[in-house]
């Protein structure tokens, strides 16, 4: 798998940010495509374009050798995924949920099944010492939750065809799908890669506590669906499950903290400042996400967690950008697919500032403290420019290599 292909994943991330900026500017400039269709394109390319493609590149290059990559046709898988994802982007932007977008989404799922099957099969050949490490166990469980999440769209489609779109059962399928994607598939892979980073750099972590974190976190994923459904009319029937799950997740998070070395940030001083920044934002976002997820079961926070659109959007971005994307970006520097140049540093800082400013703006709006759409627009534009500069740093590095 060629490291240059990471540019394609970054281009998808740029498109996600660009669409997000267009959506924020809807009150100021005309948008020639339907707003709802752009929202669908924005979310699908975030999941399938950016997260999925960079995940394929990282997992295959970190865990598999060249012979396994060739035998598993991973390069072909990646190329086909890119073609299908472009189809997803265009079809959703033009028609939203329709014939062509459903066809491309279905093709994507088949490619997804192929990758997951092959990766799990190939990693079985690793030495037992590596197979039993928490990092790979988290990743494999995440991939299994990924398969499970793909069952939800079939139910969503059937319910929509029966005219039940917008009903509580329909919304329950949607929330379950998002939960299994955010809190199952993507997050488990990211956490596995975080521990893999520690292992690769000989940064000692407590295996006992990490294993307990893995066990409790895995056990809580399915019951934690209840935390996404507390706002439903049937919430009284699942409240006890939600309370127990919140406690379990809290315990898991404590084991995660205890598994890390106390001098972690001292040990990271050999890494670039930008890498340290991205990893810090990832850890802070994950910590805040866990606190908010566990707190959502409390009546005090219920109205914010389930009925307040700006707060919900801030939480989703905290998960997708903060707890997931920043770890992937940190790994791009770790793999030396991105270099710590001035251009990349400027882009990385802009991306972080844009993320923080949009999060704060959404939170202030949700709490009715301060509402200013201009800040949201500027923050989104800052993230877009930041990603563009990261891309430019890759192009500039290649140009310099050719010139030298």
C-alpha positions as CSV (number, residue, x, y, z in Angstrom):
1,X,0.0,0.0,0.0
2,X,1.6,3.2,-1.1
3,X,2.0,6.0,1.4
4,X,1.2,8.5,-1.3
5,X,-2.4,7.2,-1.2
6,X,-2.9,9.0,2.1
7,X,-3.2,12.1,0.0
8,X,-6.5,10.7,-1.3
9,X,-7.8,10.2,2.2
10,X,-6.8,13.8,3.1
11,X,-8.6,15.0,0.0
12,X,-11.8,13.4,1.2
13,X,-11.3,15.1,4.6
14,X,-10.8,18.4,2.8
15,X,-14.1,17.7,0.9
16,X,-15.9,17.0,4.2
17,X,-14.7,20.2,5.6
18,X,-15.4,22.2,2.5
19,X,-19.0,20.9,2.4
20,X,-19.3,21.7,6.0
21,X,-18.2,25.3,5.3
22,X,-20.7,25.6,2.5
23,X,-23.5,24.4,4.8
24,X,-22.4,27.0,7.4
25,X,-22.5,29.7,4.7
26,X,-26.0,28.9,3.5
27,X,-27.3,32.1,5.1
28,X,-24.8,34.3,3.3
29,X,-24.3,32.8,-0.2
30,X,-26.5,30.8,-2.5
31,X,-26.0,27.0,-2.5
32,X,-26.9,25.5,-5.8
33,X,-27.4,21.9,-4.5
34,X,-30.2,20.9,-2.1
35,X,-29.1,21.5,1.5
36,X,-30.4,18.1,2.8
37,X,-28.5,16.3,0.0
38,X,-25.3,18.1,1.0
39,X,-25.8,17.1,4.6
40,X,-26.0,13.4,3.5
41,X,-22.9,13.8,1.3
42,X,-21.0,15.5,4.2
43,X,-21.7,12.7,6.6
44,X,-21.2,9.8,4.2
45,X,-17.9,11.1,2.9
46,X,-16.7,11.7,6.5
47,X,-17.4,8.0,7.3
48,X,-16.6,6.3,4.1
49,X,-14.2,8.7,2.4
50,X,-12.0,10.0,5.1
51,X,-12.2,7.6,8.1
52,X,-12.6,4.3,6.2
53,X,-9.9,4.9,3.6
54,X,-7.3,6.1,6.1
55,X,-8.1,3.2,8.3
56,X,-7.4,0.7,5.5
57,X,-4.0,2.3,4.8
58,X,-3.0,2.4,8.4
59,X,-4.1,-1.0,9.4
60,X,-2.6,-2.8,6.4
61,X,0.8,-0.9,6.6
62,X,1.1,-1.3,10.4
63,X,0.1,-5.0,10.7
64,X,0.7,-6.7,7.4
65,X,3.8,-7.4,5.4
66,X,4.1,-6.8,1.6
67,X,3.4,-10.5,0.8
68,X,0.1,-10.4,2.8
69,X,-0.9,-7.1,1.2
70,X,-0.3,-8.5,-2.3
71,X,-2.0,-11.9,-1.5
72,X,-5.0,-10.1,0.0
73,X,-5.4,-7.7,-3.0
74,X,-5.6,-4.8,-0.5
75,X,-4.4,-2.4,-3.2
76,X,-7.3,-3.4,-5.4
77,X,-9.7,-3.1,-2.5
78,X,-8.5,0.4,-1.8
79,X,-8.7,1.5,-5.4
80,X,-12.3,0.0,-5.8
81,X,-13.3,1.7,-2.5
82,X,-12.1,5.1,-3.9
83,X,-14.1,4.7,-7.0
84,X,-17.2,3.7,-5.1
85,X,-16.8,6.5,-2.6
86,X,-16.6,9.1,-5.4
87,X,-19.9,7.6,-6.6
88,X,-21.3,8.0,-3.1
89,X,-20.2,11.6,-2.9
90,X,-21.7,12.5,-6.3
91,X,-25.0,10.6,-5.9
92,X,-25.7,11.8,-2.4
93,X,-24.9,15.4,-3.4
94,X,-27.2,15.3,-6.4
95,X,-30.1,13.1,-5.2
96,X,-29.8,12.3,-1.5
97,X,-31.1,8.9,-0.7
98,X,-32.1,7.5,-4.1
99,X,-31.4,4.6,-6.5
100,X,-27.8,5.5,-7.3
101,X,-26.7,6.4,-3.8
102,X,-28.2,3.2,-2.5
103,X,-26.4,1.2,-5.2
104,X,-23.0,2.8,-4.4
105,X,-23.6,2.4,-0.7
106,X,-24.4,-1.3,-1.2
107,X,-21.2,-1.8,-3.2
108,X,-19.3,-0.1,-0.5
109,X,-20.6,-2.5,2.1
110,X,-19.5,-5.5,0.0
111,X,-16.0,-4.0,-0.2
112,X,-16.1,-3.3,3.5
113,X,-17.0,-7.0,4.3
114,X,-14.1,-8.1,2.0
115,X,-11.6,-5.9,3.8
116,X,-12.7,-6.9,7.3
117,X,-12.8,-10.7,6.5
118,X,-9.3,-10.5,4.9
119,X,-7.7,-8.4,7.6
120,X,-9.0,-10.6,10.4
121,X,-7.8,-13.7,8.5
122,X,-4.4,-12.3,7.8
123,X,-3.7,-11.1,11.3
124,X,-4.4,-14.6,12.7
125,X,-1.0,-15.4,11.3
126,X,0.8,-13.0,13.6
127,X,2.8,-14.4,16.5
128,X,0.7,-15.2,19.5
129,X,2.4,-12.4,21.5
130,X,1.1,-9.8,19.1
131,X,-2.3,-11.4,18.7
132,X,-3.0,-11.2,22.4
133,X,-2.0,-7.5,22.8
134,X,-4.8,-5.2,23.7
135,X,-4.2,-3.0,20.6
136,X,-5.1,-5.7,18.1
137,X,-7.9,-7.1,20.2
138,X,-9.5,-3.6,20.3
139,X,-9.1,-3.3,16.5
140,X,-10.6,-6.7,15.7
141,X,-13.6,-6.1,18.0
142,X,-14.1,-2.7,16.3
143,X,-14.2,-4.3,12.9
144,X,-16.8,-6.8,14.1
145,X,-18.9,-3.9,15.4
146,X,-18.4,-2.4,12.0
147,X,-20.1,-5.4,10.4
148,X,-22.9,-5.3,12.9
149,X,-23.5,-1.6,12.2
150,X,-24.1,-2.4,8.5
151,X,-27.2,-4.4,9.4
152,X,-29.0,-1.2,10.5
153,X,-29.3,0.5,7.1
154,X,-31.3,-2.5,5.8
155,X,-33.8,-2.0,8.6
156,X,-33.8,1.8,8.0
157,X,-34.6,1.1,4.3
158,X,-37.4,-1.3,5.0
159,X,-39.0,1.1,7.5
160,X,-38.7,4.0,5.1
161,X,-40.3,1.9,2.3
162,X,-43.2,1.1,4.7
163,X,-43.8,4.8,5.3
164,X,-42.4,4.7,8.8
165,X,-39.7,7.3,8.3
166,X,-39.6,9.7,11.2
167,X,-41.2,7.3,13.7
168,X,-39.5,6.3,16.9
169,X,-38.7,2.8,15.6
170,X,-37.1,4.4,12.5
171,X,-35.1,6.9,14.7
172,X,-34.0,4.0,16.9
173,X,-32.5,2.2,14.0
174,X,-30.7,5.4,12.9
175,X,-29.3,6.1,16.4
176,X,-28.2,2.5,16.8
177,X,-26.4,2.7,13.5
178,X,-24.6,5.9,14.5
179,X,-23.7,4.5,17.9
180,X,-22.2,1.3,16.5
181,X,-20.2,3.4,14.0
182,X,-19.0,6.1,16.3
183,X,-18.7,4.2,19.6
184,X,-18.1,0.8,18.2
185,X,-16.3,0.5,14.9
186,X,-14.3,3.8,14.6
187,X,-13.6,4.4,18.2
188,X,-12.3,0.8,18.9
189,X,-10.0,0.9,15.9
190,X,-8.7,4.3,17.0
191,X,-8.1,3.2,20.6
192,X,-6.4,0.0,19.3
193,X,-4.1,2.2,17.2
194,X,-3.4,4.4,20.2
195,X,-2.2,1.4,22.2
196,X,-0.3,0.2,19.1
197,X,1.5,3.6,19.0
198,X,2.6,3.0,22.7
199,X,3.8,-0.5,21.9
200,X,5.8,0.6,18.8
201,X,7.5,3.3,20.8
202,X,8.2,1.1,23.8
203,X,6.1,3.3,26.0
204,X,5.1,1.1,28.9
205,X,1.5,0.9,29.8
206,X,-0.2,-1.3,32.4
207,X,-1.4,-4.4,30.5
208,X,-3.7,-5.5,33.4
209,X,-5.6,-2.2,33.5
210,X,-5.6,-2.0,29.7
211,X,-7.2,-5.5,29.5
212,X,-9.9,-4.5,32.0
213,X,-10.6,-1.4,29.9
214,X,-10.9,-3.5,26.8
215,X,-13.2,-6.0,28.5
216,X,-15.5,-3.5,30.1
217,X,-15.6,-1.2,27.1
218,X,-16.5,-4.1,24.8
219,X,-19.1,-5.4,27.2
220,X,-20.8,-2.0,27.3
221,X,-21.1,-1.3,23.6
222,X,-24.4,-3.0,22.9
223,X,-26.1,-2.0,26.2
224,X,-24.9,1.5,25.6
225,X,-27.4,1.8,22.7
226,X,-29.8,2.5,25.6
227,X,-28.0,5.8,26.2
228,X,-28.9,6.9,22.7
229,X,-32.5,6.0,23.2
230,X,-33.3,7.7,26.5
231,X,-35.1,10.5,24.7
232,X,-37.7,8.0,23.3
233,X,-41.2,7.5,24.8
234,X,-40.2,4.0,25.9
235,X,-37.2,5.2,27.9
236,X,-38.7,4.1,31.2
237,X,-38.2,0.5,30.1
238,X,-34.5,0.9,29.4
239,X,-33.5,3.3,32.1
240,X,-32.0,0.6,34.4
241,X,-29.9,-0.6,31.5
242,X,-28.7,2.9,30.7
243,X,-27.7,3.5,34.4
244,X,-25.7,0.3,34.6
245,X,-24.1,1.0,31.3
246,X,-23.1,4.5,32.3
247,X,-21.4,3.1,35.4
248,X,-19.7,0.4,33.4
249,X,-18.4,2.9,30.9
250,X,-17.2,5.1,33.7
251,X,-15.3,2.2,35.2
252,X,-13.8,1.3,31.8
253,X,-12.6,4.9,31.4
254,X,-10.9,4.8,34.8
255,X,-9.0,1.7,33.8
256,X,-8.0,3.4,30.6
257,X,-6.5,6.3,32.6
258,X,-4.8,3.9,35.0
259,X,-3.3,1.9,32.1
260,X,-1.4,5.0,30.9
261,X,2.1,5.9,32.3
262,X,2.0,8.9,34.5
263,X,4.9,10.4,32.5
264,X,3.3,9.9,29.1
265,X,3.7,13.5,27.9
266,X,7.3,13.5,29.1
267,X,7.9,10.4,27.0
268,X,6.3,12.1,24.0
269,X,8.8,15.0,24.0
270,X,10.9,13.3,21.4
271,X,7.9,13.6,19.0
272,X,7.2,16.7,17.0
273,X,5.1,19.5,18.5
274,X,2.4,19.0,16.0
275,X,2.2,15.3,16.8
276,X,2.0,16.1,20.5
277,X,-0.7,18.6,19.8
278,X,-2.9,16.2,17.8
279,X,-2.4,13.4,20.4
280,X,-3.3,15.8,23.3
281,X,-6.5,16.9,21.5
282,X,-7.4,13.3,20.9
283,X,-6.9,12.3,24.5
284,X,-8.8,15.4,25.8
285,X,-11.6,14.8,23.3
286,X,-11.9,11.2,24.3
287,X,-12.0,12.1,28.0
288,X,-14.7,14.7,27.5
289,X,-16.7,12.4,25.3
290,X,-16.7,9.7,27.9
291,X,-17.7,12.2,30.6
292,X,-20.6,13.5,28.5
293,X,-21.7,10.0,27.4
294,X,-21.9,8.8,31.0
295,X,-23.6,12.0,32.1
296,X,-26.3,11.9,29.5
297,X,-28.2,9.4,31.6
298,X,-28.8,12.0,34.3
299,X,-32.2,13.9,34.1
300,X,-30.3,17.2,34.4
301,X,-28.6,16.6,31.0
302,X,-31.3,14.7,29.2
303,X,-32.8,17.7,27.4
304,X,-29.4,18.8,26.2
305,X,-28.4,15.3,25.1
306,X,-31.5,14.5,23.1
307,X,-33.3,17.7,22.1
308,X,-30.7,20.4,21.8
309,X,-29.5,20.4,18.2
310,X,-26.3,22.5,18.7
311,X,-25.2,20.4,21.7
312,X,-25.9,17.2,19.8
313,X,-23.9,18.4,16.8
314,X,-21.1,19.5,19.1
315,X,-21.0,16.0,20.6
316,X,-21.0,14.3,17.2
317,X,-18.1,16.5,16.1
318,X,-16.3,15.9,19.3
319,X,-16.5,12.2,18.6
320,X,-15.8,12.2,14.9
321,X,-13.2,14.9,14.7
322,X,-11.8,15.1,18.3
323,X,-11.8,11.4,19.4
324,X,-11.2,9.9,16.0
325,X,-9.7,12.1,13.3
326,X,-7.0,13.7,15.4
327,X,-5.6,10.2,16.3
328,X,-5.5,9.3,12.6
329,X,-3.8,12.6,11.8
330,X,-1.2,12.0,14.5
331,X,-0.5,8.5,13.0
332,X,0.1,10.2,9.6
333,X,3.1,12.0,11.2
334,X,4.1,8.8,13.1
335,X,4.2,7.0,9.7
336,X,6.1,9.9,8.2
337,X,3.3,10.3,5.6
338,X,3.2,13.9,6.8
339,X,6.3,15.9,7.7
340,X,6.6,18.5,10.4
341,X,7.2,21.4,8.0
342,X,6.1,25.0,8.6
343,X,3.3,24.6,6.1
344,X,2.0,21.5,7.9
345,X,2.4,23.1,11.3
346,X,0.4,26.1,10.2
347,X,-2.3,23.8,8.7
348,X,-2.4,21.7,11.8
349,X,-2.7,24.6,14.2
350,X,-5.5,26.1,12.0
351,X,-7.3,22.8,12.0
352,X,-7.1,22.6,15.8
353,X,-8.2,26.3,16.3
354,X,-11.1,25.8,13.9
355,X,-12.2,22.7,15.7
356,X,-12.1,24.3,19.1
357,X,-13.9,27.5,18.0
358,X,-16.7,25.6,16.3
359,X,-17.2,23.4,19.3
360,X,-17.3,26.3,21.7
361,X,-19.7,28.2,19.4
362,X,-22.1,25.3,19.2
363,X,-22.0,24.8,23.0
364,X,-22.6,28.5,23.7
365,X,-25.5,28.5,21.2
366,X,-27.0,25.4,22.7
367,X,-26.8,26.9,26.2
368,X,-28.3,30.1,24.9
369,X,-25.2,32.1,26.1
370,X,-24.1,33.4,22.8
371,X,-25.1,32.7,19.2
372,X,-23.0,33.8,16.3
373,X,-23.1,31.9,13.0
374,X,-20.1,33.9,11.7
375,X,-17.8,32.2,14.3
376,X,-19.1,28.8,13.1
377,X,-18.4,29.8,9.5
378,X,-14.9,31.1,10.3
379,X,-14.1,28.1,12.3
380,X,-15.2,25.7,9.6
381,X,-13.2,27.7,7.0
382,X,-10.2,27.5,9.3
383,X,-10.4,23.7,9.4
384,X,-10.8,23.6,5.6
385,X,-7.8,25.8,5.0
386,X,-5.8,23.8,7.6
387,X,-6.4,20.5,5.8
388,X,-5.6,22.2,2.5
389,X,-2.2,23.3,4.0
390,X,-1.6,19.7,5.2
391,X,-2.2,18.5,1.7
392,X,0.0,21.2,0.3
393,X,2.8,20.2,2.6
394,X,2.7,16.7,1.1
395,X,2.8,18.1,-2.4
396,X,5.6,20.5,-1.5
397,X,7.6,17.7,0.1
398,X,7.3,15.6,-3.1
399,X,8.3,18.6,-5.2
400,X,11.3,19.2,-3.1
401,X,12.4,15.6,-3.3
402,X,12.1,15.7,-7.1
403,X,14.0,19.0,-7.2
404,X,16.8,17.6,-5.0
